[in-house]
Amino acid sequence: MNEKIYKAMNFAGIASIAVGVVVTIVGITAGIITIVSGARLLKWKKGLTF
């Protein structure tokens, strides 16, 4: 019985670490894309006429 609990806890820990790494990578990537897009908008701001 204790071995099943230990294996389940081990799997949950590994899954949590994997999800954390993926979320961190996605967050950093989204941040970089947002900064680059904002810089491009600021660069081309002078050419806009309304």
mmCIF file of the N, C-alpha and C atoms, coordinates in Angstrom:
data_MODEL
# 
_entry.id   MODEL 
# 
loop_
_atom_site.group_PDB 
_atom_site.id 
_atom_site.type_symbol 
_atom_site.label_atom_id 
_atom_site.label_alt_id 
_atom_site.label_comp_id 
_atom_site.label_asym_id 
_atom_site.label_entity_id 
_atom_site.label_seq_id 
_atom_site.pdbx_PDB_ins_code 
_atom_site.Cartn_x 
_atom_site.Cartn_y 
_atom_site.Cartn_z 
_atom_site.occupancy 
_atom_site.B_iso_or_equiv 
_atom_site.pdbx_formal_charge 
_atom_site.auth_seq_id 
_atom_site.auth_comp_id 
_atom_site.auth_asym_id 
_atom_site.auth_atom_id 
_atom_site.pdbx_PDB_model_num 
ATOM 1   N N  . MET A 1 1  ? 0.831  -1.192 0.000   1.00 0.00 ? 1  MET A N  1 
ATOM 2   C CA . MET A 1 1  ? 0.000  0.000  0.000   1.00 0.00 ? 1  MET A CA 1 
ATOM 3   C C  . MET A 1 1  ? 0.877  1.257  0.000   1.00 0.00 ? 1  MET A C  1 
ATOM 4   N N  . ASN A 1 2  ? 1.889  1.285  0.844   1.00 0.00 ? 2  ASN A N  1 
ATOM 5   C CA . ASN A 1 2  ? 2.742  2.463  0.920   1.00 0.00 ? 2  ASN A CA 1 
ATOM 6   C C  . ASN A 1 2  ? 3.533  2.673  -0.368  1.00 0.00 ? 2  ASN A C  1 
ATOM 7   N N  . GLU A 1 3  ? 3.860  1.587  -1.036  1.00 0.00 ? 3  GLU A N  1 
ATOM 8   C CA . GLU A 1 3  ? 4.615  1.703  -2.279  1.00 0.00 ? 3  GLU A CA 1 
ATOM 9   C C  . GLU A 1 3  ? 3.775  2.383  -3.362  1.00 0.00 ? 3  GLU A C  1 
ATOM 10  N N  . LYS A 1 4  ? 2.490  2.075  -3.414  1.00 0.00 ? 4  LYS A N  1 
ATOM 11  C CA . LYS A 1 4  ? 1.604  2.724  -4.388  1.00 0.00 ? 4  LYS A CA 1 
ATOM 12  C C  . LYS A 1 4  ? 1.513  4.222  -4.117  1.00 0.00 ? 4  LYS A C  1 
ATOM 13  N N  . ILE A 1 5  ? 1.415  4.592  -2.876  1.00 0.00 ? 5  ILE A N  1 
ATOM 14  C CA . ILE A 1 5  ? 1.337  6.007  -2.512  1.00 0.00 ? 5  ILE A CA 1 
ATOM 15  C C  . ILE A 1 5  ? 2.637  6.710  -2.874  1.00 0.00 ? 5  ILE A C  1 
ATOM 16  N N  . TYR A 1 6  ? 3.763  6.078  -2.594  1.00 0.00 ? 6  TYR A N  1 
ATOM 17  C CA . TYR A 1 6  ? 5.062  6.651  -2.914  1.00 0.00 ? 6  TYR A CA 1 
ATOM 18  C C  . TYR A 1 6  ? 5.202  6.863  -4.422  1.00 0.00 ? 6  TYR A C  1 
ATOM 19  N N  . LYS A 1 7  ? 4.793  5.893  -5.224  1.00 0.00 ? 7  LYS A N  1 
ATOM 20  C CA . LYS A 1 7  ? 4.881  6.014  -6.679  1.00 0.00 ? 7  LYS A CA 1 
ATOM 21  C C  . LYS A 1 7  ? 3.966  7.118  -7.191  1.00 0.00 ? 7  LYS A C  1 
ATOM 22  N N  . ALA A 1 8  ? 2.768  7.221  -6.618  1.00 0.00 ? 8  ALA A N  1 
ATOM 23  C CA . ALA A 1 8  ? 1.842  8.272  -7.037  1.00 0.00 ? 8  ALA A CA 1 
ATOM 24  C C  . ALA A 1 8  ? 2.391  9.651  -6.692  1.00 0.00 ? 8  ALA A C  1 
ATOM 25  N N  . MET A 1 9  ? 2.979  9.794  -5.520  1.00 0.00 ? 9  MET A N  1 
ATOM 26  C CA . MET A 1 9  ? 3.562  11.071 -5.120  1.00 0.00 ? 9  MET A CA 1 
ATOM 27  C C  . MET A 1 9  ? 4.767  11.404 -5.997  1.00 0.00 ? 9  MET A C  1 
ATOM 28  N N  . ASN A 1 10 ? 5.556  10.412 -6.339  1.00 0.00 ? 10 ASN A N  1 
ATOM 29  C CA . ASN A 1 10 ? 6.713  10.611 -7.204  1.00 0.00 ? 10 ASN A CA 1 
ATOM 30  C C  . ASN A 1 10 ? 6.269  11.098 -8.581  1.00 0.00 ? 10 ASN A C  1 
ATOM 31  N N  . PHE A 1 11 ? 5.249  10.470 -9.138  1.00 0.00 ? 11 PHE A N  1 
ATOM 32  C CA . PHE A 1 11 ? 4.734  10.871 -10.441 1.00 0.00 ? 11 PHE A CA 1 
ATOM 33  C C  . PHE A 1 11 ? 4.163  12.286 -10.387 1.00 0.00 ? 11 PHE A C  1 
ATOM 34  N N  . ALA A 1 12 ? 3.450  12.614 -9.337  1.00 0.00 ? 12 ALA A N  1 
ATOM 35  C CA . ALA A 1 12 ? 2.872  13.950 -9.199  1.00 0.00 ? 12 ALA A CA 1 
ATOM 36  C C  . ALA A 1 12 ? 3.973  15.004 -9.111  1.00 0.00 ? 12 ALA A C  1 
ATOM 37  N N  . GLY A 1 13 ? 5.038  14.709 -8.419  1.00 0.00 ? 13 GLY A N  1 
ATOM 38  C CA . GLY A 1 13 ? 6.150  15.642 -8.320  1.00 0.00 ? 13 GLY A CA 1 
ATOM 39  C C  . GLY A 1 13 ? 6.834  15.862 -9.654  1.00 0.00 ? 13 GLY A C  1 
ATOM 40  N N  . ILE A 1 14 ? 7.072  14.794 -10.374 1.00 0.00 ? 14 ILE A N  1 
ATOM 41  C CA . ILE A 1 14 ? 7.707  14.890 -11.691 1.00 0.00 ? 14 ILE A CA 1 
ATOM 42  C C  . ILE A 1 14 ? 6.813  15.666 -12.649 1.00 0.00 ? 14 ILE A C  1 
ATOM 43  N N  . ALA A 1 15 ? 5.515  15.382 -12.622 1.00 0.00 ? 15 ALA A N  1 
ATOM 44  C CA . ALA A 1 15 ? 4.575  16.083 -13.502 1.00 0.00 ? 15 ALA A CA 1 
ATOM 45  C C  . ALA A 1 15 ? 4.530  17.573 -13.168 1.00 0.00 ? 15 ALA A C  1 
ATOM 46  N N  . SER A 1 16 ? 4.563  17.917 -11.896 1.00 0.00 ? 16 SER A N  1 
ATOM 47  C CA . SER A 1 16 ? 4.538  19.322 -11.492 1.00 0.00 ? 16 SER A CA 1 
ATOM 48  C C  . SER A 1 16 ? 5.779  20.057 -11.970 1.00 0.00 ? 16 SER A C  1 
ATOM 49  N N  . ILE A 1 17 ? 6.920  19.438 -11.860 1.00 0.00 ? 17 ILE A N  1 
ATOM 50  C CA . ILE A 1 17 ? 8.157  20.059 -12.337 1.00 0.00 ? 17 ILE A CA 1 
ATOM 51  C C  . ILE A 1 17 ? 8.110  20.243 -13.852 1.00 0.00 ? 17 ILE A C  1 
ATOM 52  N N  . ALA A 1 18 ? 7.638  19.250 -14.569 1.00 0.00 ? 18 ALA A N  1 
ATOM 53  C CA . ALA A 1 18 ? 7.551  19.340 -16.030 1.00 0.00 ? 18 ALA A CA 1 
ATOM 54  C C  . ALA A 1 18 ? 6.603  20.457 -16.453 1.00 0.00 ? 18 ALA A C  1 
ATOM 55  N N  . VAL A 1 19 ? 5.459  20.548 -15.814 1.00 0.00 ? 19 VAL A N  1 
ATOM 56  C CA . VAL A 1 19 ? 4.498  21.606 -16.142 1.00 0.00 ? 19 VAL A CA 1 
ATOM 57  C C  . VAL A 1 19 ? 5.095  22.974 -15.808 1.00 0.00 ? 19 VAL A C  1 
ATOM 58  N N  . GLY A 1 20 ? 5.781  23.091 -14.711 1.00 0.00 ? 20 GLY A N  1 
ATOM 59  C CA . GLY A 1 20 ? 6.414  24.347 -14.337 1.00 0.00 ? 20 GLY A CA 1 
ATOM 60  C C  . GLY A 1 20 ? 7.441  24.805 -15.354 1.00 0.00 ? 20 GLY A C  1 
ATOM 61  N N  . VAL A 1 21 ? 8.241  23.886 -15.843 1.00 0.00 ? 21 VAL A N  1 
ATOM 62  C CA . VAL A 1 21 ? 9.247  24.220 -16.851 1.00 0.00 ? 21 VAL A CA 1 
ATOM 63  C C  . VAL A 1 21 ? 8.576  24.681 -18.142 1.00 0.00 ? 21 VAL A C  1 
ATOM 64  N N  . VAL A 1 22 ? 7.550  23.972 -18.576 1.00 0.00 ? 22 VAL A N  1 
ATOM 65  C CA . VAL A 1 22 ? 6.847  24.334 -19.811 1.00 0.00 ? 22 VAL A CA 1 
ATOM 66  C C  . VAL A 1 22 ? 6.200  25.709 -19.675 1.00 0.00 ? 22 VAL A C  1 
ATOM 67  N N  . VAL A 1 23 ? 5.543  25.974 -18.564 1.00 0.00 ? 23 VAL A N  1 
ATOM 68  C CA . VAL A 1 23 ? 4.892  27.266 -18.352 1.00 0.00 ? 23 VAL A CA 1 
ATOM 69  C C  . VAL A 1 23 ? 5.920  28.390 -18.328 1.00 0.00 ? 23 VAL A C  1 
ATOM 70  N N  . THR A 1 24 ? 7.061  28.160 -17.714 1.00 0.00 ? 24 THR A N  1 
ATOM 71  C CA . THR A 1 24 ? 8.119  29.168 -17.674 1.00 0.00 ? 24 THR A CA 1 
ATOM 72  C C  . THR A 1 24 ? 8.630  29.482 -19.074 1.00 0.00 ? 24 THR A C  1 
ATOM 73  N N  . ILE A 1 25 ? 8.867  28.468 -19.866 1.00 0.00 ? 25 ILE A N  1 
ATOM 74  C CA . ILE A 1 25 ? 9.364  28.671 -21.232 1.00 0.00 ? 25 ILE A CA 1 
ATOM 75  C C  . ILE A 1 25 ? 8.334  29.420 -22.071 1.00 0.00 ? 25 ILE A C  1 
ATOM 76  N N  . VAL A 1 26 ? 7.074  29.040 -21.957 1.00 0.00 ? 26 VAL A N  1 
ATOM 77  C CA . VAL A 1 26 ? 6.014  29.717 -22.722 1.00 0.00 ? 26 VAL A CA 1 
ATOM 78  C C  . VAL A 1 26 ? 5.903  31.178 -22.286 1.00 0.00 ? 26 VAL A C  1 
ATOM 79  N N  . GLY A 1 27 ? 6.000  31.438 -20.992 1.00 0.00 ? 27 GLY A N  1 
ATOM 80  C CA . GLY A 1 27 ? 5.917  32.808 -20.493 1.00 0.00 ? 27 GLY A CA 1 
ATOM 81  C C  . GLY A 1 27 ? 7.064  33.675 -20.995 1.00 0.00 ? 27 GLY A C  1 
ATOM 82  N N  . ILE A 1 28 ? 8.264  33.148 -20.958 1.00 0.00 ? 28 ILE A N  1 
ATOM 83  C CA . ILE A 1 28 ? 9.427  33.905 -21.437 1.00 0.00 ? 28 ILE A CA 1 
ATOM 84  C C  . ILE A 1 28 ? 9.301  34.172 -22.938 1.00 0.00 ? 28 ILE A C  1 
ATOM 85  N N  . THR A 1 29 ? 8.867  33.178 -23.690 1.00 0.00 ? 29 THR A N  1 
ATOM 86  C CA . THR A 1 29 ? 8.704  33.338 -25.132 1.00 0.00 ? 29 THR A CA 1 
ATOM 87  C C  . THR A 1 29 ? 7.646  34.392 -25.445 1.00 0.00 ? 29 THR A C  1 
ATOM 88  N N  . ALA A 1 30 ? 6.518  34.342 -24.744 1.00 0.00 ? 30 ALA A N  1 
ATOM 89  C CA . ALA A 1 30 ? 5.456  35.326 -24.963 1.00 0.00 ? 30 ALA A CA 1 
ATOM 90  C C  . ALA A 1 30 ? 5.940  36.732 -24.613 1.00 0.00 ? 30 ALA A C  1 
ATOM 91  N N  . GLY A 1 31 ? 6.719  36.868 -23.567 1.00 0.00 ? 31 GLY A N  1 
ATOM 92  C CA . GLY A 1 31 ? 7.257  38.166 -23.197 1.00 0.00 ? 31 GLY A CA 1 
ATOM 93  C C  . GLY A 1 31 ? 8.189  38.726 -24.250 1.00 0.00 ? 31 GLY A C  1 
ATOM 94  N N  . ILE A 1 32 ? 9.046  37.892 -24.781 1.00 0.00 ? 32 ILE A N  1 
ATOM 95  C CA . ILE A 1 32 ? 9.984  38.336 -25.821 1.00 0.00 ? 32 ILE A CA 1 
ATOM 96  C C  . ILE A 1 32 ? 9.228  38.767 -27.069 1.00 0.00 ? 32 ILE A C  1 
ATOM 97  N N  . ILE A 1 33 ? 8.232  37.988 -27.461 1.00 0.00 ? 33 ILE A N  1 
ATOM 98  C CA . ILE A 1 33 ? 7.440  38.337 -28.645 1.00 0.00 ? 33 ILE A CA 1 
ATOM 99  C C  . ILE A 1 33 ? 6.711  39.656 -28.428 1.00 0.00 ? 33 ILE A C  1 
ATOM 100 N N  . THR A 1 34 ? 6.182  39.885 -27.234 1.00 0.00 ? 34 THR A N  1 
ATOM 101 C CA . THR A 1 34 ? 5.482  41.134 -26.934 1.00 0.00 ? 34 THR A CA 1 
ATOM 102 C C  . THR A 1 34 ? 6.428  42.327 -26.993 1.00 0.00 ? 34 THR A C  1 
ATOM 103 N N  . ILE A 1 35 ? 7.612  42.180 -26.443 1.00 0.00 ? 35 ILE A N  1 
ATOM 104 C CA . ILE A 1 35 ? 8.592  43.279 -26.477 1.00 0.00 ? 35 ILE A CA 1 
ATOM 105 C C  . ILE A 1 35 ? 9.002  43.600 -27.903 1.00 0.00 ? 35 ILE A C  1 
ATOM 106 N N  . VAL A 1 36 ? 9.246  42.579 -28.712 1.00 0.00 ? 36 VAL A N  1 
ATOM 107 C CA . VAL A 1 36 ? 9.635  42.799 -30.105 1.00 0.00 ? 36 VAL A CA 1 
ATOM 108 C C  . VAL A 1 36 ? 8.505  43.472 -30.876 1.00 0.00 ? 36 VAL A C  1 
ATOM 109 N N  . SER A 1 37 ? 7.280  43.034 -30.670 1.00 0.00 ? 37 SER A N  1 
ATOM 110 C CA . SER A 1 37 ? 6.143  43.638 -31.356 1.00 0.00 ? 37 SER A CA 1 
ATOM 111 C C  . SER A 1 37 ? 5.969  45.099 -30.949 1.00 0.00 ? 37 SER A C  1 
ATOM 112 N N  . GLY A 1 38 ? 6.113  45.387 -29.675 1.00 0.00 ? 38 GLY A N  1 
ATOM 113 C CA . GLY A 1 38 ? 6.007  46.764 -29.204 1.00 0.00 ? 38 GLY A CA 1 
ATOM 114 C C  . GLY A 1 38 ? 7.090  47.648 -29.782 1.00 0.00 ? 38 GLY A C  1 
ATOM 115 N N  . ALA A 1 39 ? 8.289  47.130 -29.872 1.00 0.00 ? 39 ALA A N  1 
ATOM 116 C CA . ALA A 1 39 ? 9.385  47.905 -30.460 1.00 0.00 ? 39 ALA A CA 1 
ATOM 117 C C  . ALA A 1 39 ? 9.117  48.199 -31.929 1.00 0.00 ? 39 ALA A C  1 
ATOM 118 N N  . ARG A 1 40 ? 8.584  47.253 -32.644 1.00 0.00 ? 40 ARG A N  1 
ATOM 119 C CA . ARG A 1 40 ? 8.254  47.488 -34.054 1.00 0.00 ? 40 ARG A CA 1 
ATOM 120 C C  . ARG A 1 40 ? 7.165  48.544 -34.192 1.00 0.00 ? 40 ARG A C  1 
ATOM 121 N N  . LEU A 1 41 ? 6.161  48.500 -33.323 1.00 0.00 ? 41 LEU A N  1 
ATOM 122 C CA . LEU A 1 41 ? 5.103  49.503 -33.372 1.00 0.00 ? 41 LEU A CA 1 
ATOM 123 C C  . LEU A 1 41 ? 5.660  50.894 -33.093 1.00 0.00 ? 41 LEU A C  1 
ATOM 124 N N  . LEU A 1 42 ? 6.534  51.008 -32.113 1.00 0.00 ? 42 LEU A N  1 
ATOM 125 C CA . LEU A 1 42 ? 7.129  52.308 -31.811 1.00 0.00 ? 42 LEU A CA 1 
ATOM 126 C C  . LEU A 1 42 ? 8.000  52.803 -32.960 1.00 0.00 ? 42 LEU A C  1 
ATOM 127 N N  . LYS A 1 43 ? 8.678  51.886 -33.610 1.00 0.00 ? 43 LYS A N  1 
ATOM 128 C CA . LYS A 1 43 ? 9.545  52.253 -34.728 1.00 0.00 ? 43 LYS A CA 1 
ATOM 129 C C  . LYS A 1 43 ? 8.728  52.834 -35.882 1.00 0.00 ? 43 LYS A C  1 
ATOM 130 N N  . TRP A 1 44 ? 7.580  52.260 -36.166 1.00 0.00 ? 44 TRP A N  1 
ATOM 131 C CA . TRP A 1 44 ? 6.754  52.683 -37.294 1.00 0.00 ? 44 TRP A CA 1 
ATOM 132 C C  . TRP A 1 44 ? 5.692  53.704 -36.919 1.00 0.00 ? 44 TRP A C  1 
ATOM 133 N N  . LYS A 1 45 ? 5.740  54.200 -35.684 1.00 0.00 ? 45 LYS A N  1 
ATOM 134 C CA . LYS A 1 45 ? 4.741  55.161 -35.214 1.00 0.00 ? 45 LYS A CA 1 
ATOM 135 C C  . LYS A 1 45 ? 4.777  56.455 -36.018 1.00 0.00 ? 45 LYS A C  1 
ATOM 136 N N  . LYS A 1 46 ? 5.944  56.880 -36.447 1.00 0.00 ? 46 LYS A N  1 
ATOM 137 C CA . LYS A 1 46 ? 6.093  58.137 -37.172 1.00 0.00 ? 46 LYS A CA 1 
ATOM 138 C C  . LYS A 1 46 ? 5.366  58.102 -38.518 1.00 0.00 ? 46 LYS A C  1 
ATOM 139 N N  . GLY A 1 47 ? 5.243  56.945 -39.116 1.00 0.00 ? 47 GLY A N  1 
ATOM 140 C CA . GLY A 1 47 ? 4.625  56.847 -40.432 1.00 0.00 ? 47 GLY A CA 1 
ATOM 141 C C  . GLY A 1 47 ? 3.112  56.818 -40.393 1.00 0.00 ? 47 GLY A C  1 
ATOM 142 N N  . LEU A 1 48 ? 2.508  56.764 -39.227 1.00 0.00 ? 48 LEU A N  1 
ATOM 143 C CA . LEU A 1 48 ? 1.057  56.701 -39.139 1.00 0.00 ? 48 LEU A CA 1 
ATOM 144 C C  . LEU A 1 48 ? 0.430  58.073 -39.306 1.00 0.00 ? 48 LEU A C  1 
ATOM 145 N N  . THR A 1 49 ? -0.634 58.122 -40.094 1.00 0.00 ? 49 THR A N  1 
ATOM 146 C CA . THR A 1 49 ? -1.413 59.354 -40.210 1.00 0.00 ? 49 THR A CA 1 
ATOM 147 C C  . THR A 1 49 ? -2.871 58.996 -40.027 1.00 0.00 ? 49 THR A C  1 
ATOM 148 N N  . PHE A 1 50 ? -3.573 59.857 -39.334 1.00 0.00 ? 50 PHE A N  1 
ATOM 149 C CA . PHE A 1 50 ? -5.002 59.623 -39.092 1.00 0.00 ? 50 PHE A CA 1 
ATOM 150 C C  . PHE A 1 50 ? -5.824 60.707 -39.743 1.00 0.00 ? 50 PHE A C  1 
# 
